[in-house]
């Protein structure tokens, strides 16, 4: 069963968002709001499959799974308002998902 499912794995890209150098700027909350608004647009466009904001005490602010390759995802993220403003920085990693994977 495992071998068969491995053949049906689909490529995705995982993005980790971290606090950027301007995280504490006075305009950061509004910029993060625009980042969130854009995430909803990307979800509607079927580019961003899963969005998981984090609110703990680390510098990691969120995880996203994109239904796009690493290059396209990096291009999308470079146009993110919070990344452009230096409020957030990102790392993108290629990964695979399996048929039937979903959040409960």
Secondary structure, 3 states (H helix, E strand, C coil): CHHHHHHCCEEEEEEEEEECCCCCCCCHHHHHHHHHHHHHHHHHCCCEEEEEECCCCCCEEEEEEECCCHHHHHHHHHCCHHHHCCCEEEEEEEEEECCCCCCC
